Amino acid sequence: MAFQSRLFGQDAIFQQIRESFHEIPHLFITGPPGSGKTTFLEDFIQLCKKEAPFRVESVLWLSSEKDRGIHTIRDKVNDFCKRSHKAPNMLRWILVDDADTLPLISQQALRRPMEQFSHLTRFIFASRHTNHLIEPLRSRCLHLELEPISPFDALPLYMKQYEIPESNTKQLFDFCVKNFITINEMKSILRLFASYVKEGFDSTTTFKKLECLLPVSNKYMTELIQSLGERNEPKIREAITNLFLSGYLLDDILLGIEKGISIYPSTDPDIRFRILQFTMLGWISIQQGKEHWLDTMDILGTTLNQCV
């Protein structure tokens, strides 16, 4: 059975890997959160097992959930690299997910096994940015950048995957836009939607059920972003107050705003500038130790006065 990646829009990268199979290098995968780096690592191993001219002997996973310290590198990694080969034409793989959490001393300790065991072992690093890996490791890797697919493009692809009729496209798209759903959240929403429909619920009831699963704060965050775009000061103050009453702090609010406008960016430059001005002043205020409700209201007043 031919290999089929679970990632959309990354066919060119997998083809590039296929073309380098005969002299496969170490790999360094980068991409923003939610772009599919961990899924890529899993799919890469499956690709190698199905199509590569070499055999995958064994795989060592190092993730943020495990010890990233120097003892892990000296013991676990070195022991893995030093094991004898069972057969010719085999490679073992060390996958380092969330490489940005790997301490500097641990990264430095990887230089020796990468050089010494390159005839037997390959490393794959995954991180958000290229500068999260030290230059001596980066220079030994083929760098591949994962470009996240837009939610606008992802929705019809996932609907087809979960066998959801196209007649529901507009309602689902409006639901995702309204609630600033990320791609990972979108997959969960679509799986639930398909499940409810199979159980016999109509679309109206299904959307009500989905809305009940969203945090109440999603509604307030949506109202805040929309009100900032409209310069509706009373609504902005009400949304900020509700978010604080829901347990949000200023940094939570700023991160929520940045998430929303990054997923579904406004087509109006003035609106986008106003929202970004608010978040910029907010981060400055946090650095100054001013992050309470009254401080947020002051930031709002400054933003509206500067963006007349």
C-alpha positions in Angstrom: 0.0 0.0 0.0 1.4 3.4 -1.0 2.4 5.9 1.6 -0.2 8.6 2.3 0.7 11.5 4.7 -1.8 12.7 7.1 -0.6 16.3 6.5 -2.2 18.4 3.8 -0.1 20.6 1.6 3.3 19.0 2.4 3.7 16.8 -0.7 6.7 18.7 -2.0 8.6 18.2 1.2 8.0 14.4 1.2 9.0 14.3 -2.5 12.2 16.1 -1.6 12.9 13.4 1.0 12.2 10.6 -1.4 14.8 12.1 -3.8 17.4 12.2 -1.1 16.8 8.6 0.1 20.1 7.3 -1.3 22.1 9.8 0.7 19.6 10.7 3.4 21.1 13.4 5.7 20.1 14.5 9.2 17.0 16.6 9.1 15.9 19.8 10.9 12.1 20.5 10.7 10.8 23.9 11.6 7.3 25.4 11.6 4.9 27.4 13.8 2.7 25.7 16.4 0.0 23.6 14.9 1.9 23.2 11.5 2.2 19.4 12.1 5.8 18.9 13.1 5.1 15.9 15.4 2.8 14.3 12.8 5.5 14.9 10.2 8.0 13.0 12.3 5.6 10.0 12.6 4.7 10.1 8.9 8.4 10.3 8.0 9.2 7.0 9.8 6.2 5.4 8.0 7.5 6.7 4.7 10.9 5.3 5.3 9.5 1.9 6.3 7.4 1.7 3.1 9.5 3.3 0.4 13.1 3.8 1.4 15.9 1.6 0.0 17.2 1.1 3.5 15.5 -0.5 6.4 14.5 1.3 9.6 16.2 -0.7 12.4 14.9 1.1 15.4 13.7 4.6 16.5 14.5 6.6 19.6 12.0 9.3 20.5 13.0 12.3 22.6 10.1 14.6 23.4 9.4 17.4 25.8 7.7 14.9 28.1 11.0 13.1 28.7 14.3 14.1 30.3 16.2 16.5 28.1 19.2 16.7 30.4 22.8 15.9 29.7 22.5 12.5 31.3 19.9 11.5 28.7 22.3 12.4 26.0 25.3 10.7 27.5 23.4 7.5 28.5 20.3 6.9 26.4 21.5 8.5 23.1 25.0 7.1 23.2 23.9 3.6 24.2 21.4 3.7 21.3 24.1 4.8 18.8 26.6 2.2 20.0 24.4 -0.8 19.5 25.6 -3.2 16.8 23.8 -3.5 13.5 21.6 -6.6 13.0 21.9 -6.5 9.3 23.4 -4.4 6.5 21.6 -1.5 4.8 19.9 -0.4 7.9 19.6 2.9 9.7 18.5 3.8 13.2 16.8 7.1 13.8 16.8 9.5 16.8 13.8 11.9 16.7 14.1 15.0 18.9 10.7 16.7 19.0 10.4 20.2 20.5 14.1 20.8 20.1 13.7 24.3 21.4 13.3 22.8 24.9 16.6 20.9 24.6 19.2 22.7 26.9 22.3 24.2 25.3 24.6 21.7 27.1 22.5 18.8 25.8 22.6 20.1 22.2 26.4 20.5 22.4 26.7 16.9 23.7 24.9 15.7 20.5 27.7 16.9 18.2 29.9 13.9 18.9 27.4 11.1 18.3 26.1 12.9 15.2 29.7 12.8 13.8 30.9 9.5 15.1 27.8 7.4 14.2 26.7 9.1 11.0 27.2 5.8 9.1 24.6 4.1 11.3 22.4 6.7 12.8 20.4 9.8 11.6 18.9 12.6 13.7 15.7 14.5 13.0 15.1 17.7 15.0 11.8 19.5 15.1 11.4 23.1 16.4 9.5 26.3 15.9 12.4 28.4 14.8 15.8 27.8 13.1 17.7 29.6 15.9 16.5 27.1 18.5 19.2 24.7 17.3 22.9 25.5 17.7 24.8 26.2 14.5 27.1 23.0 14.7 23.9 20.9 14.7 22.1 23.0 12.1 25.0 22.8 9.7 24.8 19.0 9.7 21.1 18.9 8.8 18.9 19.4 5.8 16.5 22.1 6.8 12.8 21.7 5.9 10.2 24.4 6.7 6.6 23.3 7.2 4.1 25.8 5.9 0.9 25.6 7.8 -2.2 25.3 5.7 -4.8 28.0 6.0 -8.0 27.1 7.8 -9.8 28.4 4.7 -8.1 25.6 2.7 -8.1 23.0 5.4 -11.9 23.0 6.1 -13.0 21.3 2.8 -10.2 18.8 2.9 -11.1 17.7 6.4 -14.8 17.6 5.6 -14.0 15.2 2.7 -11.8 13.1 5.1 -14.6 12.9 7.7 -17.3 12.3 5.0 -19.3 15.5 5.8 -21.6 16.6 3.0 -20.6 19.8 1.2 -24.0 21.3 2.0 -22.7 22.0 5.5 -19.6 23.9 4.4 -20.9 27.5 5.0 -22.3 26.7 8.4 -19.1 25.0 9.6 -16.9 27.7 8.1 -19.0 30.4 9.8 -18.8 28.5 13.1 -15.0 28.2 12.9 -14.6 31.9 12.0 -16.9 33.0 14.8 -15.0 31.1 17.4 -11.5 31.5 16.0 -11.0 27.8 15.7 -7.4 26.6 15.0 -6.8 23.7 12.6 -6.2 21.2 15.5 -9.5 22.4 17.1 -11.2 22.2 13.6 -10.4 18.5 13.3 -12.0 17.8 16.7 -15.0 19.9 15.7 -15.5 18.1 12.4 -15.1 14.7 14.0 -17.8 15.5 16.6 -20.0 17.0 13.9 -19.8 13.9 11.8 -20.5 11.7 14.8 -23.6 13.7 15.8 -24.9 13.7 12.3 -24.5 9.9 12.1 -26.5 9.6 15.3 -29.4 11.4 13.6 -29.2 14.9 15.0 -30.0 17.7 12.6 -27.5 20.5 11.9 -29.2 23.1 14.2 -29.1 20.7 17.2 -25.5 19.6 16.3 -24.2 23.2 16.3 -25.9 23.9 19.6 -24.1 20.8 21.0 -20.8 22.0 19.6 -21.2 25.5 21.1 -21.8 23.9 24.5 -18.4 22.3 24.3 -16.6 25.6 23.7 -15.3 27.5 26.7 -17.5 30.4 27.7 -14.4 32.6 27.4 -14.4 31.9 23.6 -17.6 34.0 23.3 -16.0 36.9 25.3 -12.8 36.8 23.3 -14.7 36.9 20.0 -16.7 39.8 21.3 -13.5 41.6 22.3 -11.8 41.2 18.9 -15.0 42.2 17.0 -15.5 45.2 19.2 -11.9 46.3 18.8 -12.4 46.2 15.1 -15.5 48.3 15.4 -14.1 50.8 17.9 -17.1 50.0 20.1 -15.7 51.1 23.5 -18.6 50.0 25.8 -18.5 46.5 24.2 -14.7 46.3 24.5 -14.9 47.2 28.2 -17.7 44.7 28.8 -15.8 41.9 27.0 -12.5 42.6 28.9 -14.4 42.7 32.2 -16.1 39.3 31.5 -12.7 37.8 30.6 -11.2 38.9 33.8 -14.2 37.6 35.7 -13.7 34.2 33.9 -10.2 34.0 35.3 -8.3 35.4 32.4 -5.2 37.6 33.0 -3.9 40.3 30.7 -1.4 38.0 29.1 -4.1 35.4 28.4 -6.2 38.1 26.7 -3.3 39.2 24.6 -2.4 35.7 23.5 -6.1 35.0 22.7 -6.2 38.1 20.5 -3.0 37.3 18.7 -4.3 33.7 18.1 -7.5 35.0 16.7 -6.1 37.5 14.2 -3.4 35.1 13.1 -5.9 32.4 12.2 -8.4 34.7 10.5 -6.5 37.9 9.7 -8.6 41.0 9.0 -8.7 42.3 5.4 -8.9 45.9 6.8 -5.4 47.2 7.6 -6.8 49.9 9.9 -8.6 47.3 12.0 -5.6 45.0 12.2 -3.4 48.0 13.2 -5.8 48.9 16.0 -5.8 45.4 17.4 -2.0 45.0 17.1 -1.6 48.4 18.8 -3.6 47.2 21.7 -1.6 44.0 22.1 1.7 45.8 21.8 0.8 48.3 24.5 -0.5 45.3 26.6 2.9 43.5 26.4 4.7 46.7 27.3 2.4 47.1 30.3 3.1 43.6 31.5 6.8 44.2 31.4 6.2 47.2 33.6 4.2 45.1 36.1 0.9 46.6 35.1 -1.5 43.8 34.2 -4.6 44.2 36.3 -8.1 45.2 35.1 -7.6 48.9 35.6 -4.3 48.8 33.7 -6.1 47.0 30.8 -8.7 49.8 30.7 -5.9 52.4 30.5 -4.3 50.5 27.6 -7.7 50.5 25.9 -8.0 54.3 26.3 -4.5 54.9 24.9 -5.2 52.6 21.9 -8.4 54.3 21.0 -6.9 57.8 21.4 -3.9 56.9 19.2 -5.9 55.2 16.5 -8.4 57.9 15.7 
